[in-house]
Amino acid sequence: MGLAAVGVPMAIGALGFTAAGITAGSVAAKMMSAAAIANGGGVAAGSTVAVLQSIGAAGVPTAAKAALTAIGAATVAARF
C-alpha cells in the first residue's frame, strides 16, 4: 500500500500533473486540451483530468498519510 501511495503520485507527476500546474507539452497538457475541446472550452470538475491534476497538486492527502503511518506502525508492532 505504501508503494502505491508514493508511486501513483509520482507517476501522475511524470505525466505532467504537478503542484505548479499542468506542464506544457506533456501528456497532461494533451489530455487537458482534448477534455476542454470536448467540453466546449473548459475542463469539467470531477473529470479524469481534474482528478489527476488534483492528485498531482496535492500529492498524497493527509488522511492517506495518516492511514499509511498507522498501518506501518501496526505492522512493526506485530513483528515484535
C-alpha positions in Angstrom: 0.0 0.0 0.0 2.9 2.4 0.8 4.4 1.9 -2.6 1.2 2.7 -4.3 0.7 5.8 -2.2 4.1 7.1 -3.3 4.3 5.6 -6.8 0.9 6.8 -8.0 1.5 10.5 -7.3 5.0 10.1 -8.8 3.6 8.5 -12.0 0.9 11.2 -12.2 3.6 13.9 -11.9 5.6 12.2 -14.6 2.6 12.6 -16.9 2.7 16.4 -16.3 0.2 16.8 -13.5 2.3 18.8 -11.0 1.9 21.1 -8.0 2.8 24.0 -10.3 0.0 23.1 -12.7 0.0 21.1 -15.9 3.3 21.0 -17.7 3.3 22.5 -21.2 3.8 19.9 -24.0 3.2 16.9 -21.6 0.7 14.1 -21.8 -1.3 16.0 -19.2 -1.4 19.1 -21.5 -2.7 16.9 -24.3 -5.4 15.4 -22.1 -6.4 18.8 -20.8 -6.7 20.1 -24.4 -8.8 17.2 -25.5 -11.1 17.5 -22.4 -11.5 21.2 -22.9 -12.4 20.8 -26.6 -14.9 18.0 -25.8 -16.4 20.1 -23.0 -16.8 23.3 -25.0 -13.8 25.2 -23.7 -13.4 24.1 -20.1 -12.4 21.1 -18.1 -15.3 19.7 -16.1 -15.0 19.4 -12.3 -14.6 15.7 -11.4 -13.4 14.7 -14.8 -10.4 12.5 -15.2 -8.1 15.5 -16.0 -9.4 17.4 -13.0 -8.9 14.5 -10.6 -5.4 13.7 -11.9 -4.5 17.4 -11.5 -5.8 17.4 -8.0 -3.7 14.4 -7.1 -0.7 16.0 -8.9 -1.1 19.2 -7.0 -1.7 17.7 -3.6 0.3 14.5 -3.7 -0.9 12.0 -1.1 -3.7 13.5 1.0 -3.1 13.9 4.8 -5.7 11.2 5.6 -3.9 8.7 3.4 -0.6 9.5 5.0 -2.1 9.0 8.5 -3.6 5.7 7.4 -0.3 4.5 6.0 1.5 5.6 9.2 -0.9 3.6 11.3 -0.6 0.5 9.1 3.2 0.8 9.2 3.2 1.1 13.0 0.8 -1.8 13.4 2.9 -4.0 11.1 6.1 -3.2 13.1 4.3 -3.8 16.4 3.0 -7.2 15.1 6.5 -8.3 14.3 7.8 -7.8 17.9 
